[in-house]
Amino acid sequence: MLAATDAQLVEARRFYTERMKMVVEPTGALSFAAARHGGLPLQGKRVGGVVSSSNVDMRTFSRLIAD
């Protein structure tokens, strides 16, 4: 099991928004944040994760990714 900090979740959500043009809810970005920062040797491997986006408060989201 991997975990991610709140800051890592915000960074993952910002990545999805800027690079993928997707608005992703916090738990939807969790698998990516944990894989990116979890220290597992994933380079060159195929990795899958679940991404969801229906539970987003746009005011909070905008404030978080603006930093």
PyMOL Python script that loads the backbone (N, CA, C, O; Angstrom):
from pymol import cmd

cmd.read_pdbstr("""\
ATOM      1  N   MET A   1       0.843  -1.155   0.000  1.00  0.00           N
ATOM      2  CA  MET A   1       0.000   0.000   0.000  1.00  0.00           C
ATOM      3  C   MET A   1       0.896   1.228   0.000  1.00  0.00           C
ATOM      4  O   MET A   1       1.907   1.275   0.700  1.00  0.00           O
ATOM      5  N   LEU A   2       0.514   2.211  -0.789  1.00  0.00           N
ATOM      6  CA  LEU A   2       1.235   3.481  -0.854  1.00  0.00           C
ATOM      7  C   LEU A   2       0.341   4.596  -0.350  1.00  0.00           C
ATOM      8  O   LEU A   2      -0.884   4.473  -0.352  1.00  0.00           O
ATOM      9  N   ALA A   3       0.950   5.668   0.075  1.00  0.00           N
ATOM     10  CA  ALA A   3       0.206   6.836   0.528  1.00  0.00           C
ATOM     11  C   ALA A   3       0.769   8.074  -0.156  1.00  0.00           C
ATOM     12  O   ALA A   3       1.865   8.049  -0.715  1.00  0.00           O
ATOM     13  N   ALA A   4      -0.001   9.159  -0.104  1.00  0.00           N
ATOM     14  CA  ALA A   4       0.438  10.433  -0.661  1.00  0.00           C
ATOM     15  C   ALA A   4       0.023  11.538   0.305  1.00  0.00           C
ATOM     16  O   ALA A   4      -1.004  11.438   0.975  1.00  0.00           O
ATOM     17  N   THR A   5       0.825  12.579   0.366  1.00  0.00           N
ATOM     18  CA  THR A   5       0.498  13.720   1.212  1.00  0.00           C
ATOM     19  C   THR A   5      -0.515  14.607   0.499  1.00  0.00           C
ATOM     20  O   THR A   5      -0.767  14.453  -0.696  1.00  0.00           O
ATOM     21  N   ASP A   6      -1.091  15.539   1.257  1.00  0.00           N
ATOM     22  CA  ASP A   6      -2.010  16.496   0.645  1.00  0.00           C
ATOM     23  C   ASP A   6      -1.310  17.308  -0.444  1.00  0.00           C
ATOM     24  O   ASP A   6      -1.882  17.559  -1.505  1.00  0.00           O
ATOM     25  N   ALA A   7      -0.073  17.713  -0.176  1.00  0.00           N
ATOM     26  CA  ALA A   7       0.686  18.488  -1.170  1.00  0.00           C
ATOM     27  C   ALA A   7       0.916  17.675  -2.445  1.00  0.00           C
ATOM     28  O   ALA A   7       0.852  18.227  -3.544  1.00  0.00           O
ATOM     29  N   GLN A   8       1.180  16.383  -2.315  1.00  0.00           N
ATOM     30  CA  GLN A   8       1.384  15.525  -3.476  1.00  0.00           C
ATOM     31  C   GLN A   8       0.085  15.347  -4.260  1.00  0.00           C
ATOM     32  O   GLN A   8       0.102  15.257  -5.487  1.00  0.00           O
ATOM     33  N   LEU A   9      -1.033  15.298  -3.548  1.00  0.00           N
ATOM     34  CA  LEU A   9      -2.335  15.224  -4.228  1.00  0.00           C
ATOM     35  C   LEU A   9      -2.609  16.496  -5.020  1.00  0.00           C
ATOM     36  O   LEU A   9      -3.082  16.433  -6.155  1.00  0.00           O
ATOM     37  N   VAL A  10      -2.314  17.644  -4.430  1.00  0.00           N
ATOM     38  CA  VAL A  10      -2.508  18.907  -5.140  1.00  0.00           C
ATOM     39  C   VAL A  10      -1.627  18.947  -6.379  1.00  0.00           C
ATOM     40  O   VAL A  10      -2.069  19.365  -7.449  1.00  0.00           O
ATOM     41  N   GLU A  11      -0.393  18.516  -6.236  1.00  0.00           N
ATOM     42  CA  GLU A  11       0.520  18.494  -7.389  1.00  0.00           C
ATOM     43  C   GLU A  11      -0.003  17.564  -8.478  1.00  0.00           C
ATOM     44  O   GLU A  11       0.071  17.894  -9.662  1.00  0.00           O
ATOM     45  N   ALA A  12      -0.527  16.414  -8.092  1.00  0.00           N
ATOM     46  CA  ALA A  12      -1.074  15.472  -9.070  1.00  0.00           C
ATOM     47  C   ALA A  12      -2.289  16.059  -9.772  1.00  0.00           C
ATOM     48  O   ALA A  12      -2.442  15.900 -10.983  1.00  0.00           O
ATOM     49  N   ARG A  13      -3.151  16.733  -9.025  1.00  0.00           N
ATOM     50  CA  ARG A  13      -4.325  17.366  -9.631  1.00  0.00           C
ATOM     51  C   ARG A  13      -3.907  18.481 -10.578  1.00  0.00           C
ATOM     52  O   ARG A  13      -4.506  18.656 -11.639  1.00  0.00           O
ATOM     53  N   ARG A  14      -2.885  19.232 -10.199  1.00  0.00           N
ATOM     54  CA  ARG A  14      -2.369  20.287 -11.083  1.00  0.00           C
ATOM     55  C   ARG A  14      -1.811  19.668 -12.364  1.00  0.00           C
ATOM     56  O   ARG A  14      -2.033  20.197 -13.453  1.00  0.00           O
ATOM     57  N   PHE A  15      -1.091  18.554 -12.244  1.00  0.00           N
ATOM     58  CA  PHE A  15      -0.550  17.853 -13.409  1.00  0.00           C
ATOM     59  C   PHE A  15      -1.676  17.451 -14.365  1.00  0.00           C
ATOM     60  O   PHE A  15      -1.604  17.707 -15.567  1.00  0.00           O
ATOM     61  N   TYR A  16      -2.715  16.817 -13.814  1.00  0.00           N
ATOM     62  CA  TYR A  16      -3.837  16.411 -14.660  1.00  0.00           C
ATOM     63  C   TYR A  16      -4.455  17.609 -15.374  1.00  0.00           C
ATOM     64  O   TYR A  16      -4.797  17.520 -16.553  1.00  0.00           O
ATOM     65  N   THR A  17      -4.599  18.724 -14.668  1.00  0.00           N
ATOM     66  CA  THR A  17      -5.222  19.902 -15.262  1.00  0.00           C
ATOM     67  C   THR A  17      -4.354  20.517 -16.348  1.00  0.00           C
ATOM     68  O   THR A  17      -4.836  20.819 -17.440  1.00  0.00           O
ATOM     69  N   GLU A  18      -3.076  20.700 -16.047  1.00  0.00           N
ATOM     70  CA  GLU A  18      -2.183  21.374 -16.995  1.00  0.00           C
ATOM     71  C   GLU A  18      -1.792  20.504 -18.169  1.00  0.00           C
ATOM     72  O   GLU A  18      -1.750  20.987 -19.301  1.00  0.00           O
ATOM     73  N   ARG A  19      -1.507  19.250 -17.938  1.00  0.00           N
ATOM     74  CA  ARG A  19      -0.999  18.377 -18.996  1.00  0.00           C
ATOM     75  C   ARG A  19      -2.074  17.585 -19.720  1.00  0.00           C
ATOM     76  O   ARG A  19      -1.985  17.363 -20.928  1.00  0.00           O
ATOM     77  N   MET A  20      -3.096  17.156 -18.976  1.00  0.00           N
ATOM     78  CA  MET A  20      -4.114  16.281 -19.556  1.00  0.00           C
ATOM     79  C   MET A  20      -5.429  17.008 -19.824  1.00  0.00           C
ATOM     80  O   MET A  20      -6.336  16.450 -20.441  1.00  0.00           O
ATOM     81  N   LYS A  21      -5.533  18.278 -19.351  1.00  0.00           N
ATOM     82  CA  LYS A  21      -6.757  19.069 -19.505  1.00  0.00           C
ATOM     83  C   LYS A  21      -7.956  18.371 -18.858  1.00  0.00           C
ATOM     84  O   LYS A  21      -9.053  18.341 -19.415  1.00  0.00           O
ATOM     85  N   MET A  22      -7.714  17.804 -17.654  1.00  0.00           N
ATOM     86  CA  MET A  22      -8.745  17.092 -16.900  1.00  0.00           C
ATOM     87  C   MET A  22      -8.875  17.700 -15.510  1.00  0.00           C
ATOM     88  O   MET A  22      -7.870  18.046 -14.888  1.00  0.00           O
ATOM     89  N   VAL A  23     -10.086  17.832 -15.023  1.00  0.00           N
ATOM     90  CA  VAL A  23     -10.332  18.230 -13.641  1.00  0.00           C
ATOM     91  C   VAL A  23     -10.595  16.946 -12.865  1.00  0.00           C
ATOM     92  O   VAL A  23     -11.574  16.246 -13.121  1.00  0.00           O
ATOM     93  N   VAL A  24      -9.715  16.641 -11.916  1.00  0.00           N
ATOM     94  CA  VAL A  24      -9.753  15.365 -11.210  1.00  0.00           C
ATOM     95  C   VAL A  24      -9.991  15.607  -9.721  1.00  0.00           C
ATOM     96  O   VAL A  24      -9.397  16.509  -9.130  1.00  0.00           O
ATOM     97  N   GLU A  25     -10.860  14.801  -9.123  1.00  0.00           N
ATOM     98  CA  GLU A  25     -11.104  14.916  -7.693  1.00  0.00           C
ATOM     99  C   GLU A  25      -9.915  14.348  -6.918  1.00  0.00           C
ATOM    100  O   GLU A  25      -9.115  13.598  -7.478  1.00  0.00           O
ATOM    101  N   PRO A  26      -9.791  14.697  -5.634  1.00  0.00           N
ATOM    102  CA  PRO A  26      -8.617  14.253  -4.860  1.00  0.00           C
ATOM    103  C   PRO A  26      -8.397  12.737  -4.882  1.00  0.00           C
ATOM    104  O   PRO A  26      -7.281  12.286  -5.138  1.00  0.00           O
ATOM    105  N   THR A  27      -9.434  11.953  -4.618  1.00  0.00           N
ATOM    106  CA  THR A  27      -9.223  10.507  -4.627  1.00  0.00           C
ATOM    107  C   THR A  27      -8.951   9.978  -6.029  1.00  0.00           C
ATOM    108  O   THR A  27      -8.339   8.922  -6.188  1.00  0.00           O
ATOM    109  N   GLY A  28      -9.401  10.701  -7.039  1.00  0.00           N
ATOM    110  CA  GLY A  28      -9.118  10.308  -8.416  1.00  0.00           C
ATOM    111  C   GLY A  28      -7.659  10.505  -8.785  1.00  0.00           C
ATOM    112  O   GLY A  28      -7.155   9.848  -9.695  1.00  0.00           O
ATOM    113  N   ALA A  29      -6.981  11.398  -8.092  1.00  0.00           N
ATOM    114  CA  ALA A  29      -5.561  11.651  -8.343  1.00  0.00           C
ATOM    115  C   ALA A  29      -4.660  10.871  -7.407  1.00  0.00           C
ATOM    116  O   ALA A  29      -3.438  10.905  -7.550  1.00  0.00           O
ATOM    117  N   LEU A  30      -5.248  10.169  -6.449  1.00  0.00           N
ATOM    118  CA  LEU A  30      -4.462   9.490  -5.426  1.00  0.00           C
ATOM    119  C   LEU A  30      -3.546   8.410  -5.983  1.00  0.00           C
ATOM    120  O   LEU A  30      -2.390   8.319  -5.572  1.00  0.00           O
ATOM    121  N   SER A  31      -4.031   7.598  -6.899  1.00  0.00           N
ATOM    122  CA  SER A  31      -3.184   6.523  -7.436  1.00  0.00           C
ATOM    123  C   SER A  31      -1.971   7.096  -8.170  1.00  0.00           C
ATOM    124  O   SER A  31      -0.865   6.567  -8.061  1.00  0.00           O
ATOM    125  N   PHE A  32      -2.185   8.173  -8.914  1.00  0.00           N
ATOM    126  CA  PHE A  32      -1.070   8.796  -9.629  1.00  0.00           C
ATOM    127  C   PHE A  32      -0.075   9.434  -8.654  1.00  0.00           C
ATOM    128  O   PHE A  32       1.136   9.273  -8.807  1.00  0.00           O
ATOM    129  N   ALA A  33      -0.585  10.155  -7.654  1.00  0.00           N
ATOM    130  CA  ALA A  33       0.294  10.802  -6.672  1.00  0.00           C
ATOM    131  C   ALA A  33       1.116   9.765  -5.914  1.00  0.00           C
ATOM    132  O   ALA A  33       2.316   9.956  -5.713  1.00  0.00           O
ATOM    133  N   ALA A  34       0.495   8.685  -5.498  1.00  0.00           N
ATOM    134  CA  ALA A  34       1.209   7.643  -4.760  1.00  0.00           C
ATOM    135  C   ALA A  34       2.235   6.945  -5.641  1.00  0.00           C
ATOM    136  O   ALA A  34       3.345   6.664  -5.189  1.00  0.00           O
ATOM    137  N   ALA A  35       1.882   6.659  -6.892  1.00  0.00           N
ATOM    138  CA  ALA A  35       2.832   6.015  -7.798  1.00  0.00           C
ATOM    139  C   ALA A  35       4.009   6.930  -8.097  1.00  0.00           C
ATOM    140  O   ALA A  35       5.149   6.477  -8.200  1.00  0.00           O
ATOM    141  N   ARG A  36       3.728   8.208  -8.235  1.00  0.00           N
ATOM    142  CA  ARG A  36       4.783   9.174  -8.567  1.00  0.00           C
ATOM    143  C   ARG A  36       5.745   9.409  -7.411  1.00  0.00           C
ATOM    144  O   ARG A  36       6.940   9.604  -7.630  1.00  0.00           O
ATOM    145  N   HIS A  37       5.236   9.393  -6.189  1.00  0.00           N
ATOM    146  CA  HIS A  37       6.054   9.734  -5.027  1.00  0.00           C
ATOM    147  C   HIS A  37       6.302   8.564  -4.081  1.00  0.00           C
ATOM    148  O   HIS A  37       6.968   8.732  -3.060  1.00  0.00           O
ATOM    149  N   GLY A  38       5.782   7.389  -4.399  1.00  0.00           N
ATOM    150  CA  GLY A  38       5.847   6.264  -3.477  1.00  0.00           C
ATOM    151  C   GLY A  38       7.153   5.513  -3.431  1.00  0.00           C
ATOM    152  O   GLY A  38       7.333   4.657  -2.564  1.00  0.00           O
ATOM    153  N   GLY A  39       8.065   5.800  -4.327  1.00  0.00           N
ATOM    154  CA  GLY A  39       9.362   5.148  -4.297  1.00  0.00           C
ATOM    155  C   GLY A  39       9.414   3.764  -4.919  1.00  0.00           C
ATOM    156  O   GLY A  39      10.417   3.066  -4.774  1.00  0.00           O
ATOM    157  N   LEU A  40       8.370   3.355  -5.600  1.00  0.00           N
ATOM    158  CA  LEU A  40       8.404   2.057  -6.277  1.00  0.00           C
ATOM    159  C   LEU A  40       9.158   2.178  -7.604  1.00  0.00           C
ATOM    160  O   LEU A  40       9.078   3.208  -8.273  1.00  0.00           O
ATOM    161  N   PRO A  41       9.886   1.133  -7.980  1.00  0.00           N
ATOM    162  CA  PRO A  41      10.609   1.170  -9.266  1.00  0.00           C
ATOM    163  C   PRO A  41       9.658   0.901 -10.436  1.00  0.00           C
ATOM    164  O   PRO A  41       9.517  -0.239 -10.881  1.00  0.00           O
ATOM    165  N   LEU A  42       9.016   1.948 -10.923  1.00  0.00           N
ATOM    166  CA  LEU A  42       8.015   1.798 -11.977  1.00  0.00           C
ATOM    167  C   LEU A  42       8.525   2.172 -13.366  1.00  0.00           C
ATOM    168  O   LEU A  42       7.815   1.988 -14.354  1.00  0.00           O
ATOM    169  N   GLN A  43       9.729   2.687 -13.450  1.00  0.00           N
ATOM    170  CA  GLN A  43      10.288   3.109 -14.741  1.00  0.00           C
ATOM    171  C   GLN A  43      10.245   1.963 -15.748  1.00  0.00           C
ATOM    172  O   GLN A  43      10.757   0.877 -15.479  1.00  0.00           O
ATOM    173  N   GLY A  44       9.634   2.207 -16.909  1.00  0.00           N
ATOM    174  CA  GLY A  44       9.580   1.212 -17.974  1.00  0.00           C
ATOM    175  C   GLY A  44       8.507   0.155 -17.796  1.00  0.00           C
ATOM    176  O   GLY A  44       8.425  -0.774 -18.600  1.00  0.00           O
ATOM    177  N   LYS A  45       7.681   0.271 -16.761  1.00  0.00           N
ATOM    178  CA  LYS A  45       6.629  -0.708 -16.526  1.00  0.00           C
ATOM    179  C   LYS A  45       5.269  -0.117 -16.869  1.00  0.00           C
ATOM    180  O   LYS A  45       5.081   1.099 -16.843  1.00  0.00           O
ATOM    181  N   ARG A  46       4.349  -0.975 -17.183  1.00  0.00           N
ATOM    182  CA  ARG A  46       2.969  -0.546 -17.424  1.00  0.00           C
ATOM    183  C   ARG A  46       2.249  -0.504 -16.078  1.00  0.00           C
ATOM    184  O   ARG A  46       2.261  -1.471 -15.317  1.00  0.00           O
ATOM    185  N   VAL A  47       1.633   0.624 -15.809  1.00  0.00           N
ATOM    186  CA  VAL A  47       0.941   0.822 -14.537  1.00  0.00           C
ATOM    187  C   VAL A  47      -0.446   1.374 -14.828  1.00  0.00           C
ATOM    188  O   VAL A  47      -0.597   2.260 -15.669  1.00  0.00           O
ATOM    189  N   GLY A  48      -1.449   0.864 -14.148  1.00  0.00           N
ATOM    190  CA  GLY A  48      -2.808   1.347 -14.323  1.00  0.00           C
ATOM    191  C   GLY A  48      -3.320   1.985 -13.042  1.00  0.00           C
ATOM    192  O   GLY A  48      -2.896   1.623 -11.945  1.00  0.00           O
ATOM    193  N   GLY A  49      -4.219   2.919 -13.186  1.00  0.00           N
ATOM    194  CA  GLY A  49      -4.825   3.566 -12.028  1.00  0.00           C
ATOM    195  C   GLY A  49      -6.221   4.038 -12.373  1.00  0.00           C
ATOM    196  O   GLY A  49      -6.562   4.180 -13.547  1.00  0.00           O
ATOM    197  N   VAL A  50      -7.027   4.281 -11.358  1.00  0.00           N
ATOM    198  CA  VAL A  50      -8.383   4.764 -11.552  1.00  0.00           C
ATOM    199  C   VAL A  50      -8.392   6.281 -11.410  1.00  0.00           C
ATOM    200  O   VAL A  50      -7.845   6.819 -10.447  1.00  0.00           O
ATOM    201  N   VAL A  51      -9.006   6.967 -12.357  1.00  0.00           N
ATOM    202  CA  VAL A  51      -9.116   8.423 -12.331  1.00  0.00           C
ATOM    203  C   VAL A  51     -10.596   8.772 -12.346  1.00  0.00           C
ATOM    204  O   VAL A  51     -11.344   8.300 -13.202  1.00  0.00           O
ATOM    205  N   SER A  52     -11.021   9.608 -11.387  1.00  0.00           N
ATOM    206  CA  SER A  52     -12.422  10.027 -11.357  1.00  0.00           C
ATOM    207  C   SER A  52     -12.490  11.540 -11.200  1.00  0.00           C
ATOM    208  O   SER A  52     -11.537  12.178 -10.752  1.00  0.00           O
ATOM    209  N   SER A  53     -13.642  12.105 -11.581  1.00  0.00           N
ATOM    210  CA  SER A  53     -13.665  13.567 -11.607  1.00  0.00           C
ATOM    211  C   SER A  53     -15.021  14.195 -11.301  1.00  0.00           C
ATOM    212  O   SER A  53     -15.211  15.372 -11.607  1.00  0.00           O
ATOM    213  N   SER A  54     -15.952  13.484 -10.727  1.00  0.00           N
ATOM    214  CA  SER A  54     -17.275  14.082 -10.559  1.00  0.00           C
ATOM    215  C   SER A  54     -17.461  14.839  -9.251  1.00  0.00           C
ATOM    216  O   SER A  54     -18.412  15.612  -9.135  1.00  0.00           O
ATOM    217  N   ASN A  55     -16.601  14.651  -8.274  1.00  0.00           N
ATOM    218  CA  ASN A  55     -16.781  15.262  -6.964  1.00  0.00           C
ATOM    219  C   ASN A  55     -15.753  16.375  -6.759  1.00  0.00           C
ATOM    220  O   ASN A  55     -14.813  16.220  -5.978  1.00  0.00           O
ATOM    221  N   VAL A  56     -15.933  17.499  -7.463  1.00  0.00           N
ATOM    222  CA  VAL A  56     -14.961  18.592  -7.425  1.00  0.00           C
ATOM    223  C   VAL A  56     -15.664  19.902  -7.091  1.00  0.00           C
ATOM    224  O   VAL A  56     -16.606  20.302  -7.775  1.00  0.00           O
ATOM    225  N   ASP A  57     -15.203  20.560  -6.042  1.00  0.00           N
ATOM    226  CA  ASP A  57     -15.657  21.918  -5.729  1.00  0.00           C
ATOM    227  C   ASP A  57     -14.739  22.860  -6.496  1.00  0.00           C
ATOM    228  O   ASP A  57     -13.561  22.984  -6.161  1.00  0.00           O
ATOM    229  N   MET A  58     -15.259  23.521  -7.513  1.00  0.00           N
ATOM    230  CA  MET A  58     -14.420  24.312  -8.411  1.00  0.00           C
ATOM    231  C   MET A  58     -13.739  25.491  -7.709  1.00  0.00           C
ATOM    232  O   MET A  58     -12.627  25.859  -8.089  1.00  0.00           O
ATOM    233  N   ARG A  59     -14.360  26.079  -6.717  1.00  0.00           N
ATOM    234  CA  ARG A  59     -13.709  27.184  -6.001  1.00  0.00           C
ATOM    235  C   ARG A  59     -12.484  26.698  -5.251  1.00  0.00           C
ATOM    236  O   ARG A  59     -11.419  27.310  -5.333  1.00  0.00           O
ATOM    237  N   THR A  60     -12.627  25.610  -4.525  1.00  0.00           N
ATOM    238  CA  THR A  60     -11.490  25.048  -3.791  1.00  0.00           C
ATOM    239  C   THR A  60     -10.425  24.564  -4.754  1.00  0.00           C
ATOM    240  O   THR A  60      -9.238  24.817  -4.548  1.00  0.00           O
ATOM    241  N   PHE A  61     -10.832  23.879  -5.791  1.00  0.00           N
ATOM    242  CA  PHE A  61      -9.901  23.362  -6.789  1.00  0.00           C
ATOM    243  C   PHE A  61      -9.088  24.499  -7.419  1.00  0.00           C
ATOM    244  O   PHE A  61      -7.867  24.401  -7.537  1.00  0.00           O
ATOM    245  N   SER A  62      -9.756  25.554  -7.813  1.00  0.00           N
ATOM    246  CA  SER A  62      -9.067  26.699  -8.433  1.00  0.00           C
ATOM    247  C   SER A  62      -8.051  27.309  -7.485  1.00  0.00           C
ATOM    248  O   SER A  62      -6.941  27.653  -7.891  1.00  0.00           O
ATOM    249  N   ARG A  63      -8.431  27.443  -6.218  1.00  0.00           N
ATOM    250  CA  ARG A  63      -7.524  28.001  -5.221  1.00  0.00           C
ATOM    251  C   ARG A  63      -6.293  27.106  -5.023  1.00  0.00           C
ATOM    252  O   ARG A  63      -5.174  27.606  -4.914  1.00  0.00           O
ATOM    253  N   LEU A  64      -6.498  25.795  -4.976  1.00  0.00           N
ATOM    254  CA  LEU A  64      -5.393  24.871  -4.734  1.00  0.00           C
ATOM    255  C   LEU A  64      -4.385  24.856  -5.872  1.00  0.00           C
ATOM    256  O   LEU A  64      -3.180  24.868  -5.621  1.00  0.00           O
ATOM    257  N   ILE A  65      -4.847  24.829  -7.109  1.00  0.00           N
ATOM    258  CA  ILE A  65      -3.901  24.718  -8.222  1.00  0.00           C
ATOM    259  C   ILE A  65      -3.283  26.061  -8.619  1.00  0.00           C
ATOM    260  O   ILE A  65      -2.350  26.101  -9.420  1.00  0.00           O
ATOM    261  N   ALA A  66      -3.804  27.162  -8.060  1.00  0.00           N
ATOM    262  CA  ALA A  66      -3.280  28.482  -8.392  1.00  0.00           C
ATOM    263  C   ALA A  66      -1.915  28.756  -7.771  1.00  0.00           C
ATOM    264  O   ALA A  66      -1.185  29.623  -8.251  1.00  0.00           O
ATOM    265  N   ASP A  67      -1.564  28.040  -6.723  1.00  0.00           N
ATOM    266  CA  ASP A  67      -0.287  28.299  -6.026  1.00  0.00           C
ATOM    267  C   ASP A  67       0.923  27.972  -6.854  1.00  0.00           C
ATOM    268  O   ASP A  67       2.051  28.141  -6.392  1.00  0.00           O
TER     269      ASP A  67
END
""", "prot")
cmd.dss("prot")
cmd.show_as("cartoon", "prot")
cmd.util.cbc("prot")
cmd.orient("prot")
